[in-house]
Amino acid sequence: MNKRHAATAATALALTLTVTACSSGDDTDSSAGGSTTGLSHIHGLGLADQRLYVATHRGVYTPDAKGKPELVGDSKDDFMGFTVAEDTTFYASGHPSEGGNKGLIKSTDAGKTWKSLSLAGQSDFHALDYVHDTIYAYDATNSLLRTSKDSTTWKDGAQLQALDIAVSPENPGLVLATTAEGVARSTDGGKTFTTGKQPMMAFLSWSAKDALYGIDTSGGLNRSADGGGTWKKISTVPGGQPQALTAVDANRVLAATQDGVYESKDGGKTFTKRLSVESSGSH
């Protein structure tokens, strides 16, 4: 039974990895421009000045006055890793539209313009977390957990196959990663990780000490009050397989699934659709 469960979990996470990871050479989105461009291939979510931001395969979007997705700035690059650090400061990674890897990039005007900071052409960060004045990043190019205090020099941590990471808001040494075996744990800032343990999550987001959220591959939202030791299922986010998860605080949760971007203000008990998502083609 355990072996079958593990195999099923690994298959499910592999499927999630397949639909989540875009290649820069494959583009199934229409690019007519303007505020009516449909959303698809979502990789990150954030809230800044109470405004929703959605990082996608074709740029960063925000709802316009009519609630339709509007491109922020003029970049239609593939934003893979994405996180709101503070106020209107964003960090991201991914692929330029012409191909290659962006390394770490930064915006201080809520995504309107971006500046390259480090590892351009070398690294593709699929997961980013900014906490304790440190950037924690999962480099999918090298299957490597990396950290940086100054955005330019990096410390290499453990090598592992992961989809997402989350860092304790209380303890800079406690890092979690979603793997095919389950949630892996590091207590030394990402230098080493334990083998993943069930339950298996696709994405994690840790907003407060007792508010670690995880979403499984079918959209089930779970919460842990003890740093991932035990989990309680809260609800199922509408729309099927998840694409991204961000807990803004202990009660406000953003989740993207196959058909929409949803928001909860009651700790994940109920969700309201903020934006519709187009059906994503093969990546």
Secondary structure in CASP SS format (residue, H / E / C, confidence):
PFRMAT SS
TARGET T0000
AUTHOR 0000-0000-0000
METHOD secondary structure of the structure
MODEL  1
M C 1.00
N H 1.00
K H 1.00
R H 1.00
H H 1.00
A H 1.00
A H 1.00
T H 1.00
A H 1.00
A H 1.00
T H 1.00
A H 1.00
L H 1.00
A H 1.00
L H 1.00
T H 1.00
L H 1.00
T H 1.00
V H 1.00
T H 1.00
A C 1.00
C C 1.00
S C 1.00
S C 1.00
G C 1.00
D C 1.00
D C 1.00
T C 1.00
D C 1.00
S C 1.00
S C 1.00
A C 1.00
G C 1.00
G C 1.00
S C 1.00
T C 1.00
T C 1.00
G C 1.00
L E 1.00
S C 1.00
H C 1.00
I E 1.00
H E 1.00
G E 1.00
L E 1.00
G E 1.00
L E 1.00
A E 1.00
D C 1.00
Q C 1.00
R E 1.00
L E 1.00
Y E 1.00
V E 1.00
A E 1.00
T E 1.00
H C 1.00
R C 1.00
G E 1.00
V E 1.00
Y E 1.00
T E 1.00
P E 1.00
D C 1.00
A C 1.00
K C 1.00
G C 1.00
K C 1.00
P E 1.00
E E 1.00
L E 1.00
V C 1.00
G C 1.00
D C 1.00
S C 1.00
K C 1.00
D C 1.00
D E 1.00
F E 1.00
M E 1.00
G E 1.00
F E 1.00
T E 1.00
V E 1.00
A E 1.00
E E 1.00
D C 1.00
T C 1.00
T E 1.00
F E 1.00
Y E 1.00
A E 1.00
S E 1.00
G E 1.00
H E 1.00
P C 1.00
S C 1.00
E C 1.00
G C 1.00
G C 1.00
N C 1.00
K C 1.00
G C 1.00
L E 1.00
I E 1.00
K E 1.00
S E 1.00
T C 1.00
D C 1.00
A C 1.00
G C 1.00
K C 1.00
T C 1.00
W C 1.00
K E 1.00
S E 1.00
L E 1.00
S E 1.00
L C 1.00
A C 1.00
G C 1.00
Q C 1.00
S C 1.00
D C 1.00
F E 1.00
H E 1.00
A E 1.00
L E 1.00
D E 1.00
Y E 1.00
V E 1.00
H C 1.00
D C 1.00
T E 1.00
I E 1.00
Y E 1.00
A E 1.00
Y E 1.00
D E 1.00
A C 1.00
T C 1.00
N C 1.00
S C 1.00
L E 1.00
L E 1.00
R E 1.00
T E 1.00
S E 1.00
K C 1.00
D C 1.00
S C 1.00
T C 1.00
T C 1.00
W C 1.00
K E 1.00
D E 1.00
G E 1.00
A E 1.00
Q E 1.00
L C 1.00
Q C 1.00
A C 1.00
L C 1.00
D C 1.00
I E 1.00
A E 1.00
V E 1.00
S C 1.00
P C 1.00
E C 1.00
N C 1.00
P C 1.00
G C 1.00
L C 1.00
V E 1.00
L E 1.00
A E 1.00
T E 1.00
T E 1.00
A C 1.00
E C 1.00
G E 1.00
V E 1.00
A E 1.00
R E 1.00
S E 1.00
T C 1.00
D C 1.00
G C 1.00
G C 1.00
K C 1.00
T C 1.00
F C 1.00
T C 1.00
T C 1.00
G C 1.00
K E 1.00
Q C 1.00
P C 1.00
M C 1.00
M C 1.00
A C 1.00
F E 1.00
L E 1.00
S E 1.00
W E 1.00
S E 1.00
A E 1.00
K C 1.00
D C 1.00
A E 1.00
L E 1.00
Y E 1.00
G E 1.00
I E 1.00
D C 1.00
T C 1.00
S C 1.00
G C 1.00
G E 1.00
L E 1.00
N E 1.00
R E 1.00
S E 1.00
A C 1.00
D C 1.00
G C 1.00
G C 1.00
G C 1.00
T C 1.00
W C 1.00
K E 1.00
K E 1.00
I E 1.00
S E 1.00
T E 1.00
V C 1.00
P C 1.00
G C 1.00
G C 1.00
Q C 1.00
P E 1.00
Q E 1.00
A E 1.00
L E 1.00
T E 1.00
A E 1.00
V C 1.00
D C 1.00
A C 1.00
N C 1.00
R C 1.00
V E 1.00
L E 1.00
A E 1.00
A E 1.00
T E 1.00
Q C 1.00
D C 1.00
G E 1.00
V E 1.00
Y E 1.00
E E 1.00
S E 1.00
K C 1.00
D C 1.00
G C 1.00
G C 1.00
K C 1.00
T C 1.00
F C 1.00
T E 1.00
K E 1.00
R E 1.00
L E 1.00
S E 1.00
V E 1.00
E C 1.00
S C 1.00
S C 1.00
G C 1.00
S C 1.00
H C 1.00
END
